[in-house]
């Protein structure tokens, strides 16, 4: 049983230039296995304008890194990692 992502508002998917098929796989995984509503996923290319307290998911070639934004200051985001999701 996969854990659900506890969030309110939106979930920010930071793709950093990954291919569309990988982005689609990440969205599918978040929706079908982790309880995120598709309409709550916001795709971003750079980690900017993500509010404090939001969930940010960073897309890597083989996994997703789920983190919660704790601090935003002068264009920098401090977001400790909560867990990883394998993309296999």
Residue pairs with C-beta under 8 A, 6 or more apart in sequence:
2 33
2 34
2 85
3 34
3 83
4 34
4 35
5 11
5 30
5 34
5 35
5 36
5 55
5 66
7 36
7 40
7 54
7 55
8 53
9 40
9 51
9 54
10 40
10 41
10 42
10 54
11 30
11 36
11 40
11 41
11 42
11 54
11 55
11 56
11 57
12 42
12 44
12 47
12 50
12 54
12 55
12 56
12 57
13 23
13 26
13 27
13 30
13 41
13 42
13 43
13 44
13 57
13 59
14 44
14 45
14 46
14 47
14 56
14 57
14 58
14 59
15 22
15 23
15 26
15 43
15 44
15 45
15 59
16 45
16 46
16 58
16 59
17 45
18 59
18 61
22 59
22 61
22 87
23 43
23 59
25 87
26 57
26 59
26 64
26 87
27 38
27 41
29 64
29 85
29 87
30 36
30 41
30 57
30 64
30 85
31 37
31 38
31 41
33 85
34 85
44 50
47 56
47 58
47 77
48 75
50 56
50 69
50 72
50 77
50 79
51 69
51 72
52 69
52 70
52 71
52 72
53 68
53 69
54 68
54 69
55 66
55 67
55 68
55 69
56 66
56 67
56 68
56 69
56 77
56 79
57 64
57 65
57 66
57 67
58 64
58 65
58 67
61 87
62 86
62 87
62 88
63 84
63 85
63 86
63 87
64 84
64 85
64 87
65 81
65 84
66 81
66 82
66 83
66 84
66 85
67 79
67 80
67 81
67 82
68 79
68 80
68 82
69 77
69 78
69 79
70 78
70 79
70 80
71 77
71 78
72 78
